[in-house]
Amino acid sequence: MATYKTIAKTVKAEDGREIHYSEVLTGLTYALDLPLAQPAGHTLRTCWIGMHIGRQLELPPDQLWELYYTLLLKDAGGSRIGSRLFELFYNDDLVVQNAYRKLNRQQFKDVLRFLNKHAGIYEGTFGQLSRIINLLIQWKAVTAELSKVKGEAGAEIVKNLDLPEAVAAAVCAVDEHFNGKGQPQGLEGDKIPLYARIALLTQVVDAIQAEDGKDAALAEAEGRSGTWFDPQIVAAFKSVAEEDAFWAGLTCAELRAAVIKLEPKDKVIILTEEKLDDLAQAFAVIIDNKSDFTKGHSARVAEYAEAVGKLDGMDMPSLRQLKRAALLHDLGRLGISNAILDKPVAITKTEHEMTQKHAVWSEEILGRISIFRQLAVVAGAHHERLDGLGYPNGKKKDDIPGDSRIITVADIYDALTTTRPHRERMDNPKAFEILNGMRDGALEGKYVDLLRKNVE
């Protein structure tokens, strides 16, 4: 996947130590929590829960390692269903995702209550009732579709990261239920990959304990044992749940550091420049999966930015950093509702203010990762303007990193030349007419010229 395929070069921290791959991936999992509307750290907590279950089951190191990456990437496909949820429910996909995660989809009364609360809230009474009836009639097909799309998108990410097929298969099967009534294939019992059986329990347990406490989570696990959950895995969970330290770990300020240490020591992956490139490219796909209208956006912005950087005389290490920042600049967009991203008319002022948060979230998430701290500032400033009228911080020219200025030009160009929900794409002359109107006030004129030289 990476552009710079050379001899693998290890990435080292400022103190000279080798960096573990999991140090970067665990930081990026905060982005995976966003499209599911889960409290920050959900993925890390499920990894904590699942690895304790795996140890209780006495899994060998190879299996614990595969379980570890299954738990960290189980929601890598979560962003792919945002547009479809908005289309199906005509509601904020983040609200629907949050409730759907906890819903017992095998109980009719629970499903009906869920639909009454979450389907068609932007419609009148008749429209809402019609939508609820249609969803009830198609419920099995709808849930199977959502599970299939999410699972396949997640498995594709796993494969692109060159992780084992067993991890990809498990990510595909997280929504399967022990009694065979899950989705997308209706697998039953031990035909469901073990890692998927563990992951399903962990995500339900965390979602419930986060809102209602550990007793409610334990009760739910026991109540769904034999239907949703493998009784053997529930028994292992109940055993680890007897330890106060297990529950304390879920709210520990150093949870991410604790999760990094859970990776089996003899299987630790050492981070290389190539693996870092592949992570950036994989998460760019996750970002762009959030909306059908942004498919390929981050990759194109990275391509344009890299081309501008080359024409500007940047050296190879600097180009590599620029490309990574461009791939990840919209990471925070995963937390923006598809009711805004896919809105077929121009968004309101309030909605625009909501979208502005994505730049802050991009910087916050990337800033958690030590080797991405400089990149985080670059990504967070891609909507700043030279005249200080940009967002989120109103930075002016000298305070905006040069890489950010390049990405800004590339980002606006791609937005103008691709179809969006409320307008058709523009051709190059029209796009550059707009870009030239913004040069030197909002945009660096030099980078507008270099981009034009590249694309024309």
N, C-alpha and C positions, 0 to 999 in steps of 0.2 A: 504493500500500500504506500509506504513512504517514498518520497521523491529521492531522498539522499541515501541510496543503497550503497554503502561502503562497508569496510570491515567494522563489525560491531564495536562501538566505543562506549565504555561504561560512563554513566552520568554520576558525578560525585558531588557531595554536599560541600559547603564552604569550608568545613573542617577536614575535608579530604576523604571522608568515609564513603563507601559505596552506598547508594540509595536503593532501597527495596522497591520493586514495582508496586507493591501494595500500598506504599506510602502515598503515591500519586492517585491510585485508583480509589482508595478509601476517601480521599479528599473530594474526588469528583462525584462520589455517590450522593453527596448533598444535592447535586443537580438532578439525580434520578428521583429524589423524593418530591421534587417540585410538581411534575405533571400529575402525580398521584394525590396531591394536596395532603401529604402526610407531614407530621411534625418533623422538623429538621433532625436528622440522625436516624430516621426510620430504618434505612438500609443497614446502618452500622448496628443498630439494636437487633435486627433480625439475624445478622451474622453472629452476634454475641450469643443469642438464644440458640441458634442452630448448631454452632460449634460445640456448645456445652452438651447439647443433645447427642451430637456425633461422638463425643468422647464418652458419654454415658453408655452409648451403644457399643463402645470399644471398636470403633472403625479403625482400620490400619491407616498409617500416615498418608499413603497414596489417595485413599478415599476421602480422608479428612481434607486434603488439599483440594480435591475436586469439589467437595462440598463447600469449601471456603469461597471459591470463585463463583460457584452457583449462587450462593447467598448474596455476594456483592453485586452480581449482574442479573439477578432474577427479574428486575424491573427495567432492564435495558430497552425493552420494547414498549414500555408504558406510554411514551410520548406518541407512539404511532396511532393510538386510538382516540386521541383528543378530538380531531375533526369529526370522526364518525360518531362519537358520543354526542357532540353538539348537534349533528344532523339527526340522530335518532331521538334524542330527548328534548331537543330545542331548549336547552338549559345550559348554564355554566358547566363545562365539562369537569372543572376542578371540584365543584360541589358534588357532582354525580360520582366522580372517581372516589372521593373520600367515603361516601356512603356505600358505594358498591363493594368496596374492599371488605367491609364488615358484614354485608348482607348474607343471610343464609338463603341462598338462591334455590334451595330445594323445598322451602316452606312457602306455600302459596300465599298465606296471609301476610308473611313478611314481604314477599314480592309485591303484593297489592299495595301495602302500606308505603313501600319504597316508591312505587310508580305514582301514587297519589301525591306524594310529597315532591317528587323530583322531575316528573315528565310534563313537558309542555307548559311550564310556568310563564312563558312569554306570550302565551296564546289565550284567547277567550275561553269561556267555559266549554262551549261545544268543541272547539279545537283541541282543548286539553283532554276532554273525555274521549274523543276520537283517537287521539294519540295513545292514551292509556290502553284502550281496547286493542288497538293494533299491536302494541308492544306485548300485551298479555298473550295474544294469539300467536305471536312469533317469538315468544320468550326464549324457547330452547334454541332456535336458530340464531337469534340475536346474541345470546351469551356465547354460543359456540363460535360465532364469527369474531367477536371481540377477543376471546381467548386465543383463537388461531392467529389472528393478525398480530396481537401483542407477543405471543410466543415465538412466532416465526421471525418477527423483527428483532427480538432479543437474541435468538439463536444466531442470526446473521451477524450481529455485533460480536458475539462470542467467537465465532469462526474467524472474523476479521482480525481479532486479537490473538489468533493462533493458539487458543486454549483448546483443551481436549473435547472430542465429540461428546463424551459423557456429560460435560457441562452444558453444551448446546442442547442435548436431548432433554436434560432436566429443566432448563429454562423454558423449553417448549411445552413442558408438561406440568407446570406449577399449578394450573387450574384444574387438573384432574383430581377426582375424589375417590377415596378408598372403596366406596360402594359401587363405583362404575357410573355414577350419575353426574360426573364432572364434564369438563370440556377441554379441548375440542374433540377428542377421539373417544371419550367414554371408557378410558382404560380403567381396569379394576385391580385392586390388591397389589401384589408385588409385580404386576405388569407395568405399574407406574414406577419410573426411576426413583430409587431411594432418596436421592438428593431433592427431588421435586416433592416427595411426600414430607420431608423435613421442612423445606422452604414454605410450603403451604401453611403448615402449622405456625411457623414463626411469624409470618406476616399477619395472620389473624390475631395471634396472641399479642403482638406489639400494638396493633391498631386498637385493640380493646383495652389493654392495660394502660395505654397512654391516656385514654379518656375516663375509664371506669375503675382502674386499679387492678392489682394482681389477682384478687379473689374472683373478680368477674372474668378475667382471662382464664384462670384455672377452670372455672365452672363451664366456660364456653368450650374449652378443649375437651373436657369430660363429656359434655353434652353432644359434641359432634364426633366423638370417638366411635369408629366403626361405620360412620356415614361419610363425613368429609375426611377424617383423619385415621391413619393407621394406629390401631390400639397400642402396638408395641412402641411407637414413637410418642404417643400420649403418655404412656407409662414412664418412658425415659424423661420426658419433660417434667412430669410430676416429681420425679426423684431429684432432678437438679433444682426444681423450684422450692425444695425444702430448705435450701441454703440461703440465708439472708444476703450473703455476698453476691449471689447470682442476681438478685433483684437490685442490689445497690449498684452493681455494674452498669445497669441500664440508664441510670441517672448520673453516672460519674462524669465529671468535667473532662476527664482524660479518656473517655470511651474510645475515641479513634485510635489513640496510642495503644490501648488495651487490645483492640481488634487487630491492629497490625501485628501484635505479638502472637495472635492466635494462629497465624499461618505456620504450618509444620516447618520446623527449622531446617530440616534436610531437603525441603522442597522450595525454599524461598527463591523467587525470581529476582535477579539483579537487574536494575534498570539500565537500559542502553539508550543511546540517542534514537536508534531506529524504533525501539518499543515506545518511546515517548512520542515520536511522530505518529505511530499507529494509534496510540491512545487519543491523540488530538483529532485524527481523522475519524475514528470511530465515534467520538462524542460529537463531532460535527454532524454526522449522520443522525444521531439521536436528537440533536437540536432541530435539525431541518425536518425530521419526521413529525414535529409538533403540528404542522399545518401543511396541507397539500399545496398551498401557495408559496411555501418557502423551500420546496424540494430542491436540493442542490445549492441553495443560496450560500451557505458557509464555504463550501468547496470553491464556488465561483469567486467569491470575495477573496479567498486565499490565493487563487490563481491570478486574479487581477493585481492584488497587492504585491505578490512575489514578482510579477512582471515589472511593475513600477519600481520596486526596489532594485531589481537588476539594472534597469535603465538609469537609475540614480547612482549606480556604482557601489551598491552594498556588497560586502564580502559574504561568503557562504554561511558562516555561523550566524551572522546578523539576519540573513535571508531566512534561515531556518527558524529563528525566533519570531520573525515577522509573520511567517506562514502559520506557525502554531497559534499566535495571537489572533490572526484572522479567522482561523478555523474555530476558535473558541469564543469569539467576541460576543456572540449572542447566547451564551450559556444560560443566562438568567431568563431568557425568553421562555424557557420551559415552565416557568411559573406564571405565565400570562394565559388567561382563559381563551379558549377558542371562540367563545362568544364575542370576543374582541378581535382576535386574529383573523377569524373567518367572516366577520360581519360584512354583509354585502353592500353596505352604504358607509359613508365616511363616519369615523368614530367620533364620539362626543369629546368635549374638553375633559370631562372626568375620566373617560376611558383612555384618553391620551396620557393623562397624568399617571394612570395605572401602568401603561406600557413603559413609561420612563423608568420605572423601578427595575426593569430588566438589566440596565447597565450597572446599577448598584449591586444587584444580585450576582452578576457575572464577576465583578471585582471581589465581592465578599467570598464567593466559593473558591475562585482561583487563588485568592490571597491566603487561604488555609494551607496551601501547598508550598513548602519552602522554596522549591526551585521555580515556582510560578509567580513569585511575589512581584517581580518587575513586569512580567507579562500581564498580571492582574490589573495593574495600573493602566497599561496600554489598552486592554480590552474594555475597562470601565470608562475610558475617555472617548470611545468611538462616536459618541453623539455630541461631543463638545465642539464649539466653533471658535475660530480665531478671534471673533469680535466679542466673545464672552457671553453670547446669547444661547449657547447650547445647554445641554444637561448631562449629568445630574448636578454638577458643581459650578457651572458657569465659568469654567476655566478659560483663560485667554491664551493667545498664541504661545508665549514663552513657557507657559505651564503645561502645555499639551505635548506629550511625547511625539517625536517625529513619526514613529510607527503608527500611532493613533491617527495622525493626519492622513497617512497613506490609506489606512483601513477605512476611514470616513469617506474618502473619495470613492473607493472601490465599492463600499456598502451602498452609497446613494446611487451610483451608476447601476448596480445590479437591481436595486429596488425599482428604478425607473424603467429598466428594459425587460422586466418580467411582469407577467399578469398578476394583479392583486385582486382581492375580492370585489373592490369597488371601482376598478378601472382596468382597461386593457394595457398591454405593454406599449412602451414608446419605441420608436426607431432611434438609431444612433444620432442623427442630426438634432432631433428634438431633445434627447437626453443631454447632449453636450450644450445645447442652447441653455438649458436649465443650470447645468454645472458651471458654465461660464458666467452666468448671472450671479453665482454664489462665490466666485473666486475672489480671494484676497479679503473679502468681508467675512465669509464663513469658512471657505476652503482654501487650502494652499494651492495657488495657481499653477505652480510648477508640477504638482502631482496630477492635476487635471490634464495638463498638456502631455505628460508622460503616459497617462492612461490612454488618452486619445491616440497617441502614436502607436501604442500596443494593439488596440482593438481595431484600428483602421489600417 
